Amino acid sequence: MDSRRPPLAPAYRTLPEYVRHWAELTPNRRAFTFVDHPAPNSRGVHRTLTWQRLDLRVRALAARIAEHAEPGSRIALLCPQGTDYITGFLAALTAGMVAVPLYPPGLPGQGDRLVGVLGDALPSVVVTTGRVLPEVSDFCERAQVTVLAADRVPDSAALNWQAPEPVSGATAYLQYTSGSTRAPAGVEITHANVVANARQALAAYGADAHPMTCVGWLPLYHDMGLVLSVAAPVVRGLLSVLMDPAAFLHEPARWLRLLAAHPQALSAAPNFAYDYCASAVTGAQKEGLRLDGVAALINGSEPVRPGTADRFQAAFAAQGLAAEVHCPSYGLAEATVFVSAARPGRPLGRFALDRDALAAGKALPARPEDPRAVLLAACGKPVGQRVRIVDPVAHAVLAEGEVGEIWVQGPNVGRGYWNNSAQTERVFGAVLGEEAPGSWLRTGDLGTVLEGQLIVTGRLKDLIVVDGRNHYPQDVEATAQDAHHAVRRDRLAAFGVPGGAGEGVVVVAEHARTTSLADIDVPALARDVRAAVSARHGLRLADVVLVAPGTVPRTSSGKVSRALTRTRYLEGAYTAETAV
């Protein structure tokens, strides 16, 4: 699977060069708008930076950072979502430093991870904002690191300061992986990597040829949020409108209103967000809402299920949402983010596959109505890079229709893992031989190619093996959440555990927020889940645990962490009173 497109013009080597270009060419055009929601019922307060203003703020902060750190030093971003985050990220790059996109202390469930990442990156400077300066300073006190508030650096700091010459092959930032299957690791993304991936994303969704507005709420410390809301708009000179993830979670209609307010809107969200909007946005909130101007909606979940797009489409078709805007996509931090994407303007590619054959490594068609069919959405074709499906043991390329590990090669593939040469060689240095020379990235994801399109089937490390048969945990989870209305969608984890008679399977699920544990017949729920999983997968669950909302751990990008859930289960962290 190959795809090559001509580069965008102008073809600069780094993001700071693009910022300066747009500041000189279109100084008064809007670059970034952050929509703040200071109160529960707020309709949004807009704060905007023009390209000229962005360039000035970036150079001022870069000059101040350069006073406290040597070139190549790590600069950690512990900023809330907003324009200061964007300024801080671009300033670190402009100063010749290595940005480390993170988040302020206090993000629920992420405190230990933040400590671990800072201990690994060892930043020379931490950039934050005046609003959270006290808590960030307290958090960083033991590290004896300089803490700067981006919004307190005066414009005059930019006077007489000369930015160093950009080096496209140098590391621009460390993108720490979410840690869904392993301990967090920092991927070294070069200036050339992020510019290449921004161009690939723009080409994939048509933003290279048509003016669009990037609208987003994904956190900027996440790979997709950073590329789609910052890098791609900077490369193309597009307006980027963003909001805080918490504002979306509080009222998902806010995201839809931003989409409606900006014609040709391009946005991205994981599976749960589309389901959340479909179920939570009220009829009153839909009144006057027009979504006929939306250009593309990206879903980068693994795997992408057609039912999610169908539910979202059914909920908002009356608001003019076109069915052809749904763009299932695939990517990972090690490839900056984007690898393949379904193009907007085309029907959703959907495949019904035989579950047993899929578990055996073959993608064979099944009838969609067959209860043993697995319904998956196609993630289109690669964007300016090469993708192969490979036998993870023999390292041989597999034919179309065979399931194997997804390997990637392209200018967007990162340099490797920070301070981990052994893991870098294993993941980034894979070799296929003469028919596909060079080093390849082993993604750890399983997939296949059908009709020329990539289909992601799951994670290699997450596979559950019982009696010699493979089972995909997300498939078991989908069955479990459909078995009873009190199981909270996309907030459950299925995983294997050692047992006396071999591998056992456990499901830990949150109950829906709309009901209390006391009002749920837990034994009946467990029976329904066990029966559904047995009928569809031929599995006897060793345990079903129902827990309170927010109990199942998630990664920093919002995905359920099966590995951590499994660890906590084995440690006895979940109370026995809800285990049945």
N, C-alpha and C positions, 0 to 999 in steps of 0.2 A: 504494500500500500504506500504510494508516494504521491506527493503533491508539491508543486513548485509554483510560486507566484512572483512576479516582479516586485522589487522593493518599492516602498513608498518614497516619494520625494517631498521634502529634502531628506537625504539619507545621512543623517548625523549618526555619530557613534554612541552617544550617551544621552540620558534624559536631561541633564543640565544644559546641554547644547540646544535641545529642542525648546526648553523654557526660554532661553535667551532669544532664540529665533522668533518665537511667537510674541515675545515682549516687544521686539523691535518691529515686527511686521504688523501686528494687530494689538497695540498696547492697551486699548480701552475695551477690548472684547472680554466678556466674562470667561474665566478659566474654571474656577471652582466655586460652588455654592453649597454651604452646609445649612441644612434646615434643622434648627434646634426646636425642641419641644419642652420648654421649661416648666410647663404645668400639665397635669393629666388631660385636660380638655383643650390644650393648645392646638391650634391649626398650623403652627409652625412659624418660626422667626428665621428669616433668610439672612445669612451672612455670606457676602460674595467677595472674591478676590479676582481682579482683572489680571491679565497676563503681565502687565507692567508692574502692578502691585505685588504679584506673586514673585516676580523676579527680584524686586527690591528686598522683600522679606527673606527670600532664600539667601541672597548674598549677605545680608546683615547677620543672619544667624550663622551662616557658614563662616564668616569672619570671626565671630565670637567663639565658635567651636574650635577653630584653628588656633586660638590663643591658649587652649587647654589640652590639646591633643596633637600628637605627631601624625603625619600622613599614614594611612593604613590602619589607624586605631579603630576599634569598634565603638560605635555611638548607639546606645540603646534608647529606643523611643518608648517612654512610659507615659504617653499622652492619651487623653480621651479622644474619641472619634471627633474629627473636626478639621478645619483648615490649618490649625497649628500642627496637627499630625503630618499633613501633607508637606507643609513648610519644613518641618524638622527632617523628614525623610529626604527631601530633595536637597536640603542644606548639607546633610552629611555627605551625600554623593558629590555635591559641588565642591566641598572642602577636601575631597580626596580621601575621605574616610569610608569605613564600612558600616552601613546602617544595620541595626538589629531591630526590626519591627516587633514591638511587644505591646503591653497594655499596662495601665496603672494597677497598683496593688488593690485588692478588694474584689477582683472579678471572681464570682462564686466558683469554687472548686478548682481554681487555678493558681492558688498561692504557692504550693509546693513546686509546681512546674516553673513558675516565674523565678523562684530562688535557684532552681537547678539550671535554668537557661542563663541567668546572669553569672552563675558560677562557672559555666562553660565558656561563655563569650568573653568574660572579663572586660567589660567596656571601660574606656577611659573617661567618658562623659555620658551622663544620662540627660536626655532632653524631655521636658514635661511642660506643663502649663501652670500659670499662676493659681488656677482654681484647685489643683490637686498637689501643688508644690509641698505643703506641709507633710502630707502622708507619704509622698514619694521620697522626700528628704529623710523622714524617719526610717523608711524601709531600706534606704541605701546607706544609712549612717555607718553600719559596720564595715561596709565595703570601701569606705573612704574614697568615694568617687565624686567627681564634680557634677553637680546637678544644676542645669540651666532651664529657666522658664522661657520658652520660645516667645511668648507674647510680651515679655518684659525686656527684650533686647531692642534698643532703639534703631530706627532706620539709619541713623548716622553711623552705625557700626560698619555699614557697607562702604563708606567713603574711603577712597584710596586703597581699598583691598583688592588684590589681584588673585583670582581663582587659579589653582594649578592647572596645568595642561591635562585634559582628560585622557585616560588610558582605557581603551575599550576592553582590553583583556584583563583588567584588574577586577577584583571582587567589588561589587557594588553594595551587596547586602547579604546577610545571613537569614535565610528563610527557615525558621525552625519548624520542623514537621509537627503535626498535631499529636503524634504519639498514640494513635489508635491501635497499633499493633506492636509498638516497641517504645523504648525510652526516647524522648525528643532528641533530635539531632539537627544541627544547623547545616543547611545546604548552602554552599557558596554559589551565589548567582552573580555572574559578571555583568558589567555594563552591556556588553554585546549580547548576552543571554536575554536580558530583560527587554532590550530594544527589539531583538528578533521576535520574541514571543508576543510583544505588543503588536507588531506588524502582522504576525500570524493571526492573532485574535481579530484584529480589524478586518483582515481579508476574509476570515471565516464567516463573519456576521454581516458583511457588506458595508462596513463603516469606512473602508478604504475608498469606496467610490461614491458614497452618499453621506450627506451630513446627518449625524445622529447625536443624541444626547445620552451620555452614560448616567443612568439613575441607579443608585445602589444603597443598601443598608448593611452589606456584609462588612465585618470588621476589617480595618486596614492592616491589621497584623496577620490576616489570613491571605494566602497566596492569591486566591481569586479576587478578593476585595482589593488587594494592592494593585494587581495588574489591570483589572477592569475599571477601577475608579480612579487610578492615578497614572499608571504607565501608559496605557492605551490612549487616554485623552491627551496626555502630554505629547506623545508622538504625532498624533493626528491634529492637535489643536482643537479638540472638541470640548464642549462644556460638560463638566462632571457635576452632577447634583447628588449629594449623599446625605444620609441621616444616620442616627445612632441605632445600632441593633436593638437596644432596649426600647426605643421609641416604636420600632416595628412590632416587637413582641407585645407591648402594651396595647397597641391599636394597629393591627395590620392594614387597615384601610388607608393609613397614612402613606404607605408605599404605593398603593394603587392610585391615590390622588396625585402623587408626584409623577407617576407614569402617564396619567391623563393630562397633566399640565405641560408635558414636554413632548411635542410631536416627534416621531421617529425615535422613541425611547428604546434603549438597549439596556437590559438588566439581567441579573443572575440571582438565583436563590436555590437552596437545597430542597429536596423532596418535601420535608415537613412544612416548609413555608407555604408551598402551593396548597397543600392539604389544609393548613391552618387558615389561610385566606378563604378557601372554599367553605369551611365550616363556621368561621367566626365573623366574617363580614356580614353585617345585617342588611335587610332590605332597605332600611332608611339610609344607610351609608352608600348603597348602590345608586340611589336616586341622583340623577344629574351626572353620574360618573360615565365618562366616555373613554373607552380603551381601544378605539379603532385606529389610533395613531401609534400604537405600540409596534415596534419593528421586530424585536427579537427578545425572547425570554429563555435564558440559559438555565438548564438543570444539570448540575454536575455531580449528582449523587451516584453511588456505586452499589448496585446497578440502578439505572433509571427505569422506572416502571411506567408503562403506558397509562395505567389507571390513574396515576397522579395527574398527568396532563389532562386526561379525560374529565376528572372531577373539577379541576380548575376551569377548564373550558366550559363545562356545563353550568358552572356557577356564574360565569361572567360573559357568556355569549350574548346575552341581552344588552350588555353594555358595549357591544360592537367588537369584542375581542376576536381577532381572526384565528382560526384553528392552525394556520400555517406559521404562527410566530414561535411555536414551541421548538426549542433547539437542544435536545439532549446532547451532552458533551462529556468528554473524558479528559482528565489531566491529573497532574500530581506536582508536588513542590519540587521534586528532583528535576522536572522538565520546565521549571519556572512556574508554569501552571497548565496552559492549554496544550493538548496533544491532538485531539480530533473533535469534530463538531458537525452536527447536522445543520445544514444551511437553512436560514429562514425562507419562507415563501414556498416551502414544499410540505407535503403531507408527512405526518409523523411516521417514521419507519418503525414498524412493530413486528415482532416475531413470536410465534407460539412454538415452544420447543418441548420435546419429550423430557420429563424430569429424570427418568432413569438413565436415558441415553446421555443426558447432560452430565450426570454424576459420573458416568463412565468415560467422559471425555469426547463425546460426539454431540454435535448440535443437529439433531434430527427434528423435522417439522412435526407438529401435533395439531389437532383440532383445537382452536381457541376455547371452545366450550368444554373440552375434556378437563375434568377436575385434577388430573395429574399433569396438566400442561403448565409450563412456566412462561409467563408473558414478559417479554423484555423489549425495551426500546433501543433502536440502533443509535449509536453515537457518531454516525457519519464517517467521514474520511479524514485522514491526517491533514494538518495544516502546515505546509512548508517543512515537513519532516518525514522520516521513514518509520513505519511500524511493521513488526513481524510478530507472528504467533509462534512460540518456541516451546519445545519439550523442555521443561525446567531441569530435567535430569540429564538427558542426552545432548541438550543444546543444539537440537536439530530443528530446522524450520518445519512447521506443520502445514498441511494443506488446508484449503478453505473448508470450513465446517468442523474442524477439529479444535478442541479446547486446549489451550496451553497458556503459558505465561506471556504477557504483553511486553515486548522489548521495543525500545524507542531510540532513534538516532536523529540528531538535528542540531542546529545552531542555538537552540533554546535550552538544551540539556546542560545542567549546572556543572561546575568544575568538580564537585565532590562534596564530602562531608568535612566540616570544619574540625581540624585536629583529630581526624580518624582515618588514617591512610589505609588501614586494613579493610574497613567497611567500604571505603571509597573504591578500592580495587575490586571488591566483590560485586558491588552494585553498579558502578559506572564503567567498569573495565571488561564487561562481558564480550566474548568473541564468538562470531558465527562462522567464520571461515571465508574462503575466497568469494563465494557468491554474495556475501554481504560484508565487505571488509570494514575495518575500523572498530572502535570501541562502541558498545551498545549499553544502554541503560536497562537494567532489570527492574521492572516496576513492582514486582511482587503481586501484581493483579492478574487475574485469570480472565481470558476472553477468547473470542473466536471472530472470524470474518465470514459473513454471509452476504451474498449479492454485492460484494465490494465494500460493505459497511462493517465497522467495528462494533462488536457487542461485548460489553463487559459483564462477566458472570459472577465475579466475586473476588475475595482476597485469598491468595494462596495459603497464608498463615492461619486464616480463619476457618479453613475447611474442617468439618467434623467428620471423622471416619469411624463408622460403626459396622462391625462385622465385614470389614473390607469394602464397604460402600461409602462413597463420598456424599456429603450433604452440605449444601450451602446454608450458612446460618441465617442470612437475610431472607432466604426462602422459607425457612422454618418460622422466622419472626413474622413474616407476612401472613402466614397461616394462623399463627397464634393471635395476632391482633384482629383478624377478621372473625375469630371464633366467638368473641364476646364483646359486647358494646362497652364494657367497663375497662377494657385494656386500652391504655393510651397509645395512640398511633405513633410509630417511630420513636418510642421511648422504652424499648425492651431489647434484651440481648439473649441470644441463644449461643451456647458454647458446650464443648465437650469437657468432661471431668473423668478422672480415673475411677474405676470401680472394680469390684471383685470379679465380675464376669466380663471385664473389658471396658471400653469407653462408654460412659453414660452421657446423656444429653440433659441439660438444665435450661430452663427459661426463667429469667428474672424480668418482670414487667412492672412498670408503673401503672397505677390505676388512673383513670381519667380525672381531670380536675373538677368535672361537673358533679362528681359524687364523692362521698366519704367512704373510707374503708369499712366503717360500721354498717353502712347501708348495702354493702356488697355481700352476696352469698359466695364467699371465697371457695368453699368446696365445690359448688356448682360451676363456678368459673373455671376452676382447675379441671373438672371433668370435661367441660366443653373444649378447653385447650388441648387436653390429652387426646380426646377423641378425634379432633380435627387433624392434629399432627400425625396421629396413628393412621388415619384414613388416607391422608395425602402423601405422607412420606414413609410410611411403614416403620415409624420410630416409636418406641415406648419411652416417654420422658421419665427420667430419674427423679426430677423435682420440678415443681412450678412454684415460683415465689412471687407474691404480689406485694409491691412496696409503694410508699407514698410518692407523689409527684416530686421530681427533682432528686430522687435517690439514686437512680441509675447514672453512673458517671459518664460524662461526655468529654470529648476533646475540646481544645481551644477553638476549633472551627465548628463546634456544635454537633459533631457526630457522636453516636453512642460508642463508648470504648468497651468493646467486648473483652479485651485483655484485662483491663482493670476491674470490670464487673466480675470476671471469673476469679481474679485474685481475691477480691473482697468476699466472694461467695465461699471460696475455699478457706478463708481466714475466719469464717463465721460471722461476718459483719451484718448479715441480714437476719433479722429475728426469726426464730422458729415459729412464732405464732401465725405468720402469714405463709409459711411453707407448707404445701399440701401435696 
